[in-house]
Amino acid sequence: MDFDREELVKMAQEAKEKSYSPYSGFRVGAALVCEDGSIYTGCNIENAAYSPCVCAERVAVFKAVSVGNKKIKAIAIASDKDGYISPCGVCRQVLSEFADSQNFTVLMSRSDTDYIEKKLFELLPYTFSKDDIK
Ligand code: THU
């Protein structure tokens, strides 16, 4: 099943509005589409103790996985910065756990309609995966 890229980017922008980021002031939103077409959004959620801060991308992935949806297909990411927002290394690793990284699409946006599209393997080559610990 394919998905509407611009719609997913728009949902990530909307999810950003829910960001809880009083410490960094850096709002991030994400919209994740699964193989079955269902969509889960997320925003970054910060904490006074700093280390429990969670990125928007991981919130979206954990929402999907926590209701039993482990087949993820693409994610759109949005922030307020002028340039394109790209996922941090930890989120790339978390995405790789549930994605087919050759085919998983990452949309890094900078506005409702302007985005860069990459496959996950391009952002995280030589991934450490479950195959490595067999
Ligand atoms: N953040 C995300 O939510 N996603 C990213 O891809 C990069 C960083 C959040 C974490 C933290 O709340 C804030 O942005 C500043 O790093």
Backbone and ligand atoms as CSV (ligand in chain L), in Angstrom:
chain,resi,resn,atom,element,x,y,z
A,1,MET,N,N,0.843,-1.206,0.000
A,1,MET,CA,C,0.000,0.000,0.000
A,1,MET,C,C,0.877,1.254,0.000
A,2,ASP,N,N,0.603,2.173,-0.913
A,2,ASP,CA,C,1.397,3.399,-0.936
A,2,ASP,C,C,0.752,4.444,-0.013
A,3,PHE,N,N,1.401,5.544,0.133
A,3,PHE,CA,C,0.884,6.573,1.049
A,3,PHE,C,C,1.085,7.946,0.425
A,4,ASP,N,N,0.335,8.905,0.945
A,4,ASP,CA,C,0.393,10.270,0.432
A,4,ASP,C,C,1.491,11.035,1.183
A,5,ARG,N,N,2.574,11.305,0.502
A,5,ARG,CA,C,3.739,11.925,1.155
A,5,ARG,C,C,3.417,13.299,1.749
A,6,GLU,N,N,2.730,14.109,0.974
A,6,GLU,CA,C,2.435,15.461,1.463
A,6,GLU,C,C,1.482,15.435,2.655
A,7,GLU,N,N,0.565,14.477,2.626
A,7,GLU,CA,C,-0.364,14.333,3.756
A,7,GLU,C,C,0.398,13.911,5.026
A,8,LEU,N,N,1.360,13.000,4.848
A,8,LEU,CA,C,2.138,12.531,6.004
A,8,LEU,C,C,2.984,13.674,6.581
A,9,VAL,N,N,3.575,14.474,5.710
A,9,VAL,CA,C,4.368,15.629,6.164
A,9,VAL,C,C,3.466,16.607,6.923
A,10,LYS,N,N,2.277,16.821,6.393
A,10,LYS,CA,C,1.325,17.723,7.043
A,10,LYS,C,C,0.943,17.204,8.445
A,11,MET,N,N,0.768,15.896,8.554
A,11,MET,CA,C,0.424,15.307,9.855
A,11,MET,C,C,1.587,15.460,10.849
A,12,ALA,N,N,2.817,15.370,10.342
A,12,ALA,CA,C,3.983,15.573,11.210
A,12,ALA,C,C,4.029,17.027,11.694
A,13,GLN,N,N,3.737,17.942,10.793
A,13,GLN,CA,C,3.696,19.371,11.185
A,13,GLN,C,C,2.630,19.596,12.249
A,14,GLU,N,N,1.494,18.961,12.088
A,14,GLU,CA,C,0.403,19.119,13.061
A,14,GLU,C,C,0.775,18.495,14.410
A,15,ALA,N,N,1.441,17.339,14.355
A,15,ALA,CA,C,1.850,16.647,15.587
A,15,ALA,C,C,2.832,17.492,16.392
A,16,LYS,N,N,3.628,18.264,15.688
A,16,LYS,CA,C,4.610,19.158,16.332
A,16,LYS,C,C,3.933,20.128,17.307
A,17,GLU,N,N,2.710,20.485,17.027
A,17,GLU,CA,C,1.977,21.431,17.881
A,17,GLU,C,C,1.799,20.889,19.304
A,18,LYS,N,N,1.864,19.575,19.447
A,18,LYS,CA,C,1.694,18.944,20.766
A,18,LYS,C,C,3.028,18.792,21.515
A,19,SER,N,N,4.126,19.178,20.871
A,19,SER,CA,C,5.453,19.025,21.480
A,19,SER,C,C,5.503,19.579,22.905
A,20,TYR,N,N,6.121,18.789,23.790
A,20,TYR,CA,C,6.385,19.279,25.145
A,20,TYR,C,C,7.895,19.477,25.228
A,21,SER,N,N,8.348,20.681,24.963
A,21,SER,CA,C,9.795,20.936,24.867
A,21,SER,C,C,10.176,22.242,25.561
A,22,PRO,N,N,9.845,22.358,26.864
A,22,PRO,CA,C,10.129,23.610,27.558
A,22,PRO,C,C,11.622,23.861,27.785
A,23,TYR,N,N,12.457,22.817,27.662
A,23,TYR,CA,C,13.887,22.985,27.960
A,23,TYR,C,C,14.675,23.367,26.714
A,24,SER,N,N,14.433,22.680,25.634
A,24,SER,CA,C,15.155,23.016,24.398
A,24,SER,C,C,14.421,24.085,23.592
A,25,GLY,N,N,13.111,24.130,23.733
A,25,GLY,CA,C,12.332,25.037,22.893
A,25,GLY,C,C,12.301,24.578,21.442
A,26,PHE,N,N,12.730,23.350,21.203
A,26,PHE,CA,C,12.817,22.813,19.838
A,26,PHE,C,C,11.677,21.817,19.627
A,27,ARG,N,N,10.672,22.249,18.890
A,27,ARG,CA,C,9.480,21.408,18.702
A,27,ARG,C,C,9.674,20.466,17.514
A,28,VAL,N,N,9.324,19.204,17.730
A,28,VAL,CA,C,9.428,18.210,16.655
A,28,VAL,C,C,8.136,17.403,16.599
A,29,GLY,N,N,7.718,17.078,15.390
A,29,GLY,CA,C,6.562,16.209,15.192
A,29,GLY,C,C,6.915,15.109,14.209
A,30,ALA,N,N,6.234,13.986,14.324
A,30,ALA,CA,C,6.477,12.863,13.409
A,30,ALA,C,C,5.149,12.197,13.068
A,31,ALA,N,N,5.086,11.644,11.876
A,31,ALA,CA,C,3.927,10.840,11.472
A,31,ALA,C,C,4.463,9.583,10.802
A,32,LEU,N,N,4.058,8.456,11.363
A,32,LEU,CA,C,4.572,7.149,10.929
A,32,LEU,C,C,3.456,6.381,10.241
A,33,VAL,N,N,3.723,5.866,9.064
A,33,VAL,CA,C,2.717,5.024,8.404
A,33,VAL,C,C,3.200,3.576,8.418
A,34,CYS,N,N,2.278,2.679,8.731
A,34,CYS,CA,C,2.598,1.245,8.806
A,34,CYS,C,C,2.219,0.560,7.493
A,35,GLU,N,N,2.666,-0.674,7.343
A,35,GLU,CA,C,2.393,-1.432,6.110
A,35,GLU,C,C,0.895,-1.554,5.836
A,36,ASP,N,N,0.096,-1.605,6.897
A,36,ASP,CA,C,-1.354,-1.756,6.709
A,36,ASP,C,C,-2.060,-0.412,6.463
A,37,GLY,N,N,-1.282,0.670,6.380
A,37,GLY,CA,C,-1.853,1.992,6.082
A,37,GLY,C,C,-2.211,2.810,7.313
A,38,SER,N,N,-2.116,2.208,8.496
A,38,SER,CA,C,-2.459,2.978,9.694
A,38,SER,C,C,-1.336,3.973,10.015
A,39,ILE,N,N,-1.732,5.070,10.628
A,39,ILE,CA,C,-0.793,6.170,10.888
A,39,ILE,C,C,-0.755,6.485,12.379
A,40,TYR,N,N,0.458,6.682,12.886
A,40,TYR,CA,C,0.669,7.042,14.291
A,40,TYR,C,C,1.516,8.309,14.319
A,41,THR,N,N,1.076,9.278,15.099
A,41,THR,CA,C,1.851,10.512,15.199
A,41,THR,C,C,2.602,10.542,16.525
A,42,GLY,N,N,3.587,11.437,16.612
A,42,GLY,CA,C,4.334,11.609,17.845
A,42,GLY,C,C,4.922,13.000,17.918
A,43,CYS,N,N,5.255,13.422,19.135
A,43,CYS,CA,C,5.961,14.694,19.322
A,43,CYS,C,C,7.056,14.449,20.346
A,44,ASN,N,N,8.045,15.326,20.377
A,44,ASN,CA,C,9.075,15.156,21.404
A,44,ASN,C,C,8.523,15.543,22.770
A,45,ILE,N,N,8.950,14.767,23.765
A,45,ILE,CA,C,8.476,14.967,25.137
A,45,ILE,C,C,9.703,15.059,26.043
A,46,GLU,N,N,9.903,16.239,26.609
A,46,GLU,CA,C,11.102,16.460,27.421
A,46,GLU,C,C,10.808,16.304,28.906
A,47,ASN,N,N,11.882,16.367,29.694
A,47,ASN,CA,C,11.751,16.125,31.135
A,47,ASN,C,C,12.793,16.967,31.871
A,48,ALA,N,N,12.437,17.404,33.077
A,48,ALA,CA,C,13.343,18.232,33.873
A,48,ALA,C,C,14.656,17.506,34.169
A,49,ALA,N,N,14.626,16.189,34.182
A,49,ALA,CA,C,15.845,15.412,34.424
A,49,ALA,C,C,16.656,15.196,33.137
A,50,TYR,N,N,16.204,15.790,32.061
A,50,TYR,CA,C,16.868,15.778,30.745
A,50,TYR,C,C,17.002,14.406,30.089
A,51,SER,N,N,17.652,13.444,30.740
A,51,SER,CA,C,17.911,12.178,30.036
A,51,SER,C,C,16.643,11.412,29.650
A,52,PRO,N,N,15.527,11.576,30.356
A,52,PRO,CA,C,14.314,10.876,29.877
A,52,PRO,C,C,13.651,11.509,28.652
A,53,CYS,N,N,14.231,12.569,28.096
A,53,CYS,CA,C,13.623,13.192,26.895
A,53,CYS,C,C,13.479,12.155,25.785
A,54,VAL,N,N,12.356,12.180,25.106
A,54,VAL,CA,C,12.122,11.237,24.006
A,54,VAL,C,C,11.801,12.013,22.733
A,55,CYS,N,N,12.407,11.575,21.647
A,55,CYS,CA,C,12.178,12.224,20.348
A,55,CYS,C,C,10.788,11.873,19.796
A,56,ALA,N,N,10.313,12.742,18.924
A,56,ALA,CA,C,9.011,12.560,18.281
A,56,ALA,C,C,8.925,11.237,17.518
A,57,GLU,N,N,10.005,10.881,16.841
A,57,GLU,CA,C,10.009,9.676,16.017
A,57,GLU,C,C,9.781,8.434,16.871
A,58,ARG,N,N,10.480,8.396,18.029
A,58,ARG,CA,C,10.341,7.216,18.884
A,58,ARG,C,C,8.961,7.140,19.513
A,59,VAL,N,N,8.390,8.279,19.845
A,59,VAL,CA,C,7.021,8.264,20.382
A,59,VAL,C,C,6.083,7.635,19.352
A,60,ALA,N,N,6.233,8.013,18.109
A,60,ALA,CA,C,5.358,7.462,17.057
A,60,ALA,C,C,5.582,5.954,16.894
A,61,VAL,N,N,6.838,5.525,16.879
A,61,VAL,CA,C,7.130,4.089,16.719
A,61,VAL,C,C,6.581,3.310,17.915
A,62,PHE,N,N,6.779,3.822,19.109
A,62,PHE,CA,C,6.341,3.089,20.303
A,62,PHE,C,C,4.814,3.039,20.393
A,63,LYS,N,N,4.158,4.080,19.909
A,63,LYS,CA,C,2.692,4.020,19.857
A,63,LYS,C,C,2.242,2.881,18.945
A,64,ALA,N,N,2.876,2.766,17.795
A,64,ALA,CA,C,2.507,1.713,16.839
A,64,ALA,C,C,2.774,0.325,17.422
A,65,VAL,N,N,3.986,0.149,17.921
A,65,VAL,CA,C,4.384,-1.177,18.426
A,65,VAL,C,C,3.542,-1.563,19.645
A,66,SER,N,N,3.200,-0.574,20.456
A,66,SER,CA,C,2.455,-0.876,21.698
A,66,SER,C,C,1.027,-1.328,21.443
A,67,VAL,N,N,0.540,-1.099,20.220
A,67,VAL,CA,C,-0.790,-1.644,19.897
A,67,VAL,C,C,-0.667,-2.809,18.909
A,68,GLY,N,N,0.555,-3.323,18.791
A,68,GLY,CA,C,0.748,-4.548,18.012
A,68,GLY,C,C,1.131,-4.344,16.558
A,69,ASN,N,N,1.387,-3.098,16.168
A,69,ASN,CA,C,1.724,-2.825,14.770
A,69,ASN,C,C,3.237,-2.678,14.608
A,70,LYS,N,N,3.876,-3.741,14.140
A,70,LYS,CA,C,5.337,-3.757,14.090
A,70,LYS,C,C,5.895,-3.643,12.677
A,71,LYS,N,N,5.009,-3.499,11.691
A,71,LYS,CA,C,5.494,-3.392,10.309
A,71,LYS,C,C,5.388,-1.947,9.849
A,72,ILE,N,N,6.510,-1.240,9.901
A,72,ILE,CA,C,6.475,0.189,9.597
A,72,ILE,C,C,7.023,0.451,8.199
A,73,LYS,N,N,6.464,1.467,7.573
A,73,LYS,CA,C,6.743,1.692,6.148
A,73,LYS,C,C,7.441,3.026,5.848
A,74,ALA,N,N,7.025,4.085,6.550
A,74,ALA,CA,C,7.604,5.406,6.278
A,74,ALA,C,C,7.335,6.337,7.446
A,75,ILE,N,N,8.203,7.362,7.563
A,75,ILE,CA,C,7.975,8.377,8.601
A,75,ILE,C,C,8.249,9.758,8.016
A,76,ALA,N,N,7.446,10.717,8.443
A,76,ALA,CA,C,7.699,12.124,8.112
A,76,ALA,C,C,8.058,12.833,9.409
A,77,ILE,N,N,8.990,13.767,9.311
A,77,ILE,CA,C,9.463,14.502,10.497
A,77,ILE,C,C,9.367,15.996,10.210
A,78,ALA,N,N,8.962,16.753,11.242
A,78,ALA,CA,C,8.807,18.197,11.070
A,78,ALA,C,C,9.341,18.932,12.291
A,79,SER,N,N,9.865,20.130,12.056
A,79,SER,CA,C,10.294,20.993,13.168
A,79,SER,C,C,10.040,22.437,12.745
A,80,ASP,N,N,10.496,23.371,13.570
A,80,ASP,CA,C,10.323,24.786,13.223
A,80,ASP,C,C,11.545,25.365,12.531
A,81,LYS,N,N,12.620,24.565,12.459
A,81,LYS,CA,C,13.847,25.158,11.927
A,81,LYS,C,C,13.743,25.383,10.417
A,82,ASP,N,N,14.588,26.264,9.944
A,82,ASP,CA,C,14.565,26.643,8.542
A,82,ASP,C,C,14.937,25.488,7.615
A,83,GLY,N,N,15.910,24.691,8.064
A,83,GLY,CA,C,16.387,23.589,7.222
A,83,GLY,C,C,15.600,22.316,7.439
A,84,TYR,N,N,16.025,21.274,6.766
A,84,TYR,CA,C,15.363,19.967,6.876
A,84,TYR,C,C,15.727,19.298,8.197
A,85,ILE,N,N,14.744,18.689,8.845
A,85,ILE,CA,C,14.973,18.008,10.129
A,85,ILE,C,C,15.248,16.530,9.884
A,86,SER,N,N,16.382,16.058,10.384
A,86,SER,CA,C,16.702,14.643,10.162
A,86,SER,C,C,16.723,13.892,11.506
A,87,PRO,N,N,16.392,12.617,11.486
A,87,PRO,CA,C,16.279,11.858,12.736
A,87,PRO,C,C,17.635,11.631,13.406
A,88,CYS,N,N,17.653,11.652,14.722
A,88,CYS,CA,C,18.904,11.415,15.460
A,88,CYS,C,C,19.315,9.946,15.313
A,89,GLY,N,N,20.524,9.647,15.716
A,89,GLY,CA,C,21.061,8.293,15.573
A,89,GLY,C,C,20.267,7.246,16.339
A,90,VAL,N,N,19.811,7.612,17.535
A,90,VAL,CA,C,19.038,6.653,18.338
A,90,VAL,C,C,17.738,6.318,17.623
A,91,CYS,N,N,17.075,7.321,17.081
A,91,CYS,CA,C,15.803,7.068,16.373
A,91,CYS,C,C,16.027,6.247,15.106
A,92,ARG,N,N,17.138,6.479,14.424
A,92,ARG,CA,C,17.442,5.666,13.236
A,92,ARG,C,C,17.557,4.195,13.635
A,93,GLN,N,N,18.220,3.953,14.748
A,93,GLN,CA,C,18.383,2.579,15.222
A,93,GLN,C,C,17.033,1.970,15.604
A,94,VAL,N,N,16.191,2.746,16.278
A,94,VAL,CA,C,14.868,2.240,16.684
A,94,VAL,C,C,14.014,1.957,15.445
A,95,LEU,N,N,14.049,2.837,14.481
A,95,LEU,CA,C,13.298,2.600,13.236
A,95,LEU,C,C,13.776,1.308,12.580
A,96,SER,N,N,15.098,1.094,12.590
A,96,SER,CA,C,15.660,-0.070,11.889
A,96,SER,C,C,15.213,-1.393,12.502
A,97,GLU,N,N,14.834,-1.362,13.770
A,97,GLU,CA,C,14.371,-2.584,14.439
A,97,GLU,C,C,13.081,-3.106,13.806
A,98,PHE,N,N,12.248,-2.190,13.305
A,98,PHE,CA,C,10.922,-2.580,12.802
A,98,PHE,C,C,10.753,-2.350,11.301
A,99,ALA,N,N,11.775,-1.818,10.674
A,99,ALA,CA,C,11.656,-1.452,9.255
A,99,ALA,C,C,12.452,-2.401,8.367
A,100,ASP,N,N,12.041,-2.476,7.124
A,100,ASP,CA,C,12.881,-3.049,6.076
A,100,ASP,C,C,13.670,-1.843,5.552
A,101,SER,N,N,14.917,-1.736,5.993
A,101,SER,CA,C,15.618,-0.461,5.805
A,101,SER,C,C,15.920,-0.120,4.342
A,102,GLN,N,N,15.878,-1.156,3.452
A,102,GLN,CA,C,16.060,-0.879,2.016
A,102,GLN,C,C,14.849,-0.132,1.449
A,103,ASN,N,N,13.705,-0.373,2.060
A,103,ASN,CA,C,12.458,0.195,1.525
A,103,ASN,C,C,11.795,1.244,2.405
A,104,PHE,N,N,12.231,1.349,3.646
A,104,PHE,CA,C,11.591,2.299,4.562
A,104,PHE,C,C,11.945,3.736,4.145
A,105,THR,N,N,10.915,4.556,4.011
A,105,THR,CA,C,11.087,5.942,3.531
A,105,THR,C,C,11.118,6.929,4.700
A,106,VAL,N,N,12.076,7.837,4.654
A,106,VAL,CA,C,12.160,8.914,5.651
A,106,VAL,C,C,11.965,10.247,4.922
A,107,LEU,N,N,10.947,10.995,5.352
A,107,LEU,CA,C,10.675,12.306,4.764
A,107,LEU,C,C,11.094,13.369,5.768
A,108,MET,N,N,12.142,14.086,5.434
A,108,MET,CA,C,12.668,15.124,6.333
A,108,MET,C,C,12.187,16.466,5.814
A,109,SER,N,N,11.258,17.064,6.557
A,109,SER,CA,C,10.588,18.248,5.999
A,109,SER,C,C,11.155,19.555,6.538
A,110,ARG,N,N,10.827,20.612,5.849
A,110,ARG,CA,C,11.088,21.948,6.407
A,110,ARG,C,C,9.864,22.853,6.270
A,111,SER,N,N,8.828,22.351,5.630
A,111,SER,CA,C,7.549,23.068,5.570
A,111,SER,C,C,6.498,22.025,5.209
A,112,ASP,N,N,5.266,22.445,5.063
A,112,ASP,CA,C,4.199,21.492,4.735
A,112,ASP,C,C,4.491,20.684,3.482
A,113,THR,N,N,5.121,21.309,2.519
A,113,THR,CA,C,5.261,20.640,1.218
A,113,THR,C,C,6.701,20.360,0.812
A,114,ASP,N,N,7.656,20.938,1.513
A,114,ASP,CA,C,9.048,20.831,1.090
A,114,ASP,C,C,9.755,19.781,1.954
A,115,TYR,N,N,10.264,18.745,1.321
A,115,TYR,CA,C,10.934,17.694,2.103
A,115,TYR,C,C,11.983,16.988,1.269
A,116,ILE,N,N,12.924,16.353,1.975
A,116,ILE,CA,C,13.914,15.478,1.340
A,116,ILE,C,C,13.474,14.057,1.636
A,117,GLU,N,N,13.580,13.197,0.641
A,117,GLU,CA,C,13.193,11.794,0.829
A,117,GLU,C,C,14.429,10.899,0.741
A,118,LYS,N,N,14.610,10.054,1.755
A,118,LYS,CA,C,15.707,9.083,1.755
A,118,LYS,C,C,15.186,7.737,2.222
A,119,LYS,N,N,15.915,6.683,1.880
A,119,LYS,CA,C,15.620,5.373,2.453
A,119,LYS,C,C,16.431,5.231,3.749
A,120,LEU,N,N,15.901,4.432,4.676
A,120,LEU,CA,C,16.556,4.325,5.983
A,120,LEU,C,C,18.000,3.826,5.859
A,121,PHE,N,N,18.250,2.896,4.945
A,121,PHE,CA,C,19.616,2.357,4.839
A,121,PHE,C,C,20.627,3.430,4.430
A,122,GLU,N,N,20.134,4.484,3.766
A,122,GLU,CA,C,21.038,5.578,3.382
A,122,GLU,C,C,21.437,6.409,4.608
A,123,LEU,N,N,20.532,6.475,5.589
A,123,LEU,CA,C,20.807,7.247,6.810
A,123,LEU,C,C,21.523,6.410,7.859
A,124,LEU,N,N,21.373,5.089,7.761
A,124,LEU,CA,C,21.986,4.189,8.755
A,124,LEU,C,C,22.587,2.965,8.060
A,125,PRO,N,N,23.734,3.168,7.390
A,125,PRO,CA,C,24.380,2.015,6.752
A,125,PRO,C,C,25.056,1.134,7.806
A,126,TYR,N,N,25.339,-0.096,7.458
A,126,TYR,CA,C,26.002,-1.044,8.373
A,126,TYR,C,C,25.267,-1.134,9.718
A,127,THR,N,N,23.947,-1.220,9.648
A,127,THR,CA,C,23.114,-1.253,10.855
A,127,THR,C,C,23.417,-2.474,11.719
A,128,PHE,N,N,23.432,-2.270,13.006
A,128,PHE,CA,C,23.480,-3.403,13.943
A,128,PHE,C,C,22.046,-3.889,14.112
A,129,SER,N,N,21.810,-5.176,13.823
A,129,SER,CA,C,20.430,-5.666,13.838
A,129,SER,C,C,20.322,-7.006,14.550
A,130,LYS,N,N,19.087,-7.520,14.607
A,130,LYS,CA,C,18.873,-8.816,15.282
A,130,LYS,C,C,19.684,-9.926,14.633
A,131,ASP,N,N,20.002,-9.805,13.354
A,131,ASP,CA,C,20.815,-10.821,12.682
A,131,ASP,C,C,22.227,-10.901,13.264
A,132,ASP,N,N,22.709,-9.774,13.781
A,132,ASP,CA,C,24.066,-9.740,14.341
A,132,ASP,C,C,24.193,-10.508,15.649
A,133,ILE,N,N,23.083,-10.749,16.324
A,133,ILE,CA,C,23.189,-11.430,17.618
A,133,ILE,C,C,22.640,-12.845,17.580
A,134,LYS,N,N,22.511,-13.377,16.351
A,134,LYS,CA,C,22.038,-14.755,16.205
A,134,LYS,C,C,23.126,-15.725,16.602
L,1,THU,N1,N,14.395,15.744,18.694
L,1,THU,C1,C,13.414,14.995,18.103
L,1,THU,O1,O,12.313,14.862,18.640
L,1,THU,N2,N,13.683,14.406,16.928
L,1,THU,C2,C,14.843,14.583,16.224
L,1,THU,O2,O,14.984,14.038,15.148
L,1,THU,C3,C,15.904,15.422,16.762
L,1,THU,C4,C,15.719,15.904,18.142
L,1,THU,C5,C,14.080,16.431,19.948
L,1,THU,C6,C,14.770,15.905,21.169
L,1,THU,C7,C,14.737,17.123,22.066
L,1,THU,O3,O,13.475,17.167,22.718
L,1,THU,C8,C,14.816,18.293,21.108
L,1,THU,O4,O,14.457,17.791,19.850
L,1,THU,C9,C,16.179,18.942,21.025
L,1,THU,O5,O,17.161,18.011,20.738
